[in-house]
Amino acid sequence: MGDKEHLVALIRFGVFEVDARSGEVRKAGVRIKLQDQPFKVLLTLLDHPGEVITREDLRARIWPNESFGDFDHAMNVAVAKLRTALGDAADTPRYVETLHRRGYRFIFPVVPVNGGSAAGSNGKGGTTESDPAAESAAFLASRPSKRSRSVWAAIAIVAATTLGTAVWLRWRERVPAPVPGKEMQISRVTNSGNVASVSISPDGRYLVYVPGASSTGISRKLPDTERQRLKEILREVVPSDAGVIIRTASEGVKEDDIRTDVSRLQERWSQIETKASMC
């Protein structure tokens, strides 16, 4: 592809109009800013709408003296600026389509205003009479309306809220709720009233309290790192005259929650001892 004069002086696509001689681009009659290299890329694509323009073609026409690295960067910047000026996007192209590792293609219908030889809407060449109103209508129709965008945004918000609620409910199912305290009946079952060993957990969520014990037990179903973390916490919160048995529900539980459980069960045991002494 040589460095030749553009085939058509004035070309229109959608609400845009390109003047190859003056180097101007207008959108709905208002001139927009487009630098020299992005403009040359646009003209090259408009010369052959619907056809693939390789990166090598663009280099030969616009950057013949650039090294490969400099050319590659310059072309990427020029195409990005062109898309910005046209309000286009690489992921959802309306005008400039990227063909990976090959080049680019102008995909929007093109109309040569002065009857030149640029390709028409099908990219096969020939002239087409200009109908600006129809082209503008087609352009606007291809864009999502504000109403449709609002609807989709509302759907996305509802979906995100529903998902978040489901996750929260699932998380709550994993943590057993504390059992409300009930009035306990204490009965003497030995002559002396002494108990050799006992463990309680009437309203404990994460552990079983073992008064008079000197050791603790942690479920082997828990990971080793979690078992070690819980051991360190128990050294701080369990009194020296008692022991505990940790449940699997304690995984990931904060120290304050475990401390609260120990205090609650310790108080419960004191109540039991007091009532037992009255029997």
Steps between C-alpha positions, in 0.01 A plus 500: 500500500673817388492851639240628254242777512171396654250379241201700634519854634196477728376184673215455745429216743223531757513846654863549397633675193866483389661756269816341361629823344465729803583227751183567701253270671156620601241340722144613428650806332734590788872465445679262737869487578701218341880501470688437177594133543156384625346693209727321251403165653132594455552600135683173428214298647238708316675436167411131542195466730415143588851382406784400731780758508808324633741656742765479229277703267461769764871504568587539133254786455534694828822391675741392220813616684419381851672202666277208589472582869434870442247424226313246711460746787411790271232301319339378822484857628359630170225237489413565865468876434287431192261284702480765771409767244229278348368380837591145400620205711734213414286242685172605335607678180253705297750644254852357530531126551827341616612173344753346737855506363371595155374856492178700498175529305247782469161333551247788496319587171693767309347753257718700254320835485645617164448171316858376524618141495520416870314183596142523613325332788586148382869574449491390132545840337268723294322820583206553728272800532529672834204494740621674817167463682490124443865462599451698820192296585692176443785627716269596785308174473821304542563664837318378812247750629527658844187311601644162403828582675306593814303175485815291469664692784198434722509129413870486587437666838215261584712198402794619711272564799340157468837329479631690802192407705537132406867498603417667833223251576729209412763638735248530785407134457858400582497672841266332749288742697544496880245290683289709741579424862247285682435450868683182599392247757786364715459159661741321732614173339773397751512471877774759531382725226850504349542462125811331365488668156256722317480711186235754409391686192139609549536817295855485371536562130864414445618283791419263785605611850669237720536625860787354698685383189856597416507451124317607189382309196469633145321321217741329262269589215642852515816591301828494689547876468153561643563253785818686591318835493228372729756353743662840538163663563401239760819560697380856552128453565455165681543511882765277654245286689304400191536358154304524176419294195497708182231435239552516123269805496787695660692512173580861418324633813652806665665488843230724652225255399684206657569704814128582524411130466743402777370771734138401435565131572717579803213704647259220416715250687507728803120506497491120480740467793292741707178310435669166558618611843141575595376149419 
